[in-house]
């Protein structure tokens, strides 16, 4: 795998929005999150079966498409790490650094959501 500078900072191409494609992508870019994705997928399938609706599966796909988008793009991933680091440095919600970090996390999430929704 490269340094993340190829394809405009993308570690891998954007995968299709299917459970298998998202899992394979995550295995390449963030293998430490595979147990998390599988657990949440199993929970989504159980809820879908219990309530006879595809809503939980659509929700799972949306969440993990955004997560893969952040993880696969070096710039977004770095921004999220920096914001999370800033949050861990302060527990005071009145601290302007806390608010700035939360705003940055929201901006990263919004950018990832726009990227995968189109």
BELNORFEN-V957626 format. One record per residue. N is the residue number from 1. SS is DSSP state (@ for helix, = for strand, . for the rest). PHI is phi in radians with two decimals (none if undefined). OMEGA is omega in whole degrees, -180 to 180 (999 if undefined). Layout:
{{N SS PHI OMEGA} {N SS PHI OMEGA}}
This chain:
{{1 . none -177} {2 . -1.46 -176} {3 . -1.57 -178} {4 . 1.69 180} {5 . -1.58 177} {6 @ -1.22 177} {7 @ 0.86 176} {8 @ 1.18 178} {9 . 1.56 178} {10 = -1.60 179} {11 . -1.31 177} {12 . -2.51 174} {13 . -1.16 178} {14 . -1.13 -180} {15 . -1.40 172} {16 . -1.16 -178} {17 . -1.59 175} {18 . -2.12 180} {19 @ -0.94 -179} {20 @ -1.14 -179} {21 @ -1.13 179} {22 @ -1.15 179} {23 @ -1.12 179} {24 @ -1.10 179} {25 @ -1.07 -180} {26 @ -1.10 178} {27 @ -1.06 180} {28 @ -1.42 -171} {29 @ -1.83 -179} {30 . -2.66 -176} {31 @ -1.05 179} {32 @ -1.16 -179} {33 @ -1.78 -177} {34 @ -1.09 179} {35 @ -1.10 179} {36 @ -1.10 -178} {37 @ -1.15 -180} {38 @ -1.18 179} {39 @ -1.08 -180} {40 @ -1.18 176} {41 @ -1.12 179} {42 @ -1.07 178} {43 @ -1.12 179} {44 @ -1.12 178} {45 @ -1.11 179} {46 @ -1.10 178} {47 @ -1.11 180} {48 @ -1.06 180} {49 @ -1.20 -178} {50 @ -1.09 -175} {51 @ -1.81 178} {52 . 0.93 -180} {53 . -2.58 178} {54 . -1.57 -178} {55 @ -0.88 -180} {56 @ -1.07 179} {57 @ -1.25 176} {58 @ -1.10 178} {59 @ -1.07 179} {60 @ -1.06 -180} {61 @ -1.07 179} {62 @ -1.09 -180} {63 @ -1.05 -175} {64 @ -1.37 172} {65 @ -1.12 178} {66 @ -1.17 180} {67 @ -1.08 178} {68 @ -1.11 179} {69 @ -1.03 179} {70 @ -1.14 -176} {71 @ -1.13 -175} {72 @ -1.43 -179} {73 = -1.84 -175} {74 @ -0.93 -177} {75 @ -1.11 179} {76 @ -1.14 180} {77 @ -1.09 179} {78 @ -1.13 178} {79 @ -1.10 180} {80 @ -1.13 179} {81 @ -1.04 180} {82 @ -1.11 179} {83 @ -1.15 178} {84 @ -1.13 176} {85 @ -1.07 179} {86 @ -1.09 178} {87 @ -1.11 -179} {88 @ -1.26 179} {89 @ -1.42 179} {90 . -2.42 175} {91 . -1.93 -179} {92 . -1.52 -178} {93 . -1.17 177} {94 . -1.48 180} {95 . -1.20 179} {96 @ -0.99 179} {97 @ -1.16 177} {98 @ -1.11 -180} {99 @ -1.08 180} {100 @ -1.11 179} {101 @ -1.15 178} {102 @ -1.11 178} {103 @ -1.10 179} {104 @ -1.18 176} {105 @ -1.05 179} {106 @ -1.11 179} {107 @ -1.12 178} {108 @ -1.10 179} {109 @ -1.06 180} {110 @ -1.10 179} {111 @ -1.10 179} {112 @ -1.13 -180} {113 @ -1.09 178} {114 @ -1.10 -177} {115 @ -1.13 -176} {116 @ -1.62 -178} {117 @ -1.51 -176} {118 . -1.60 999}}
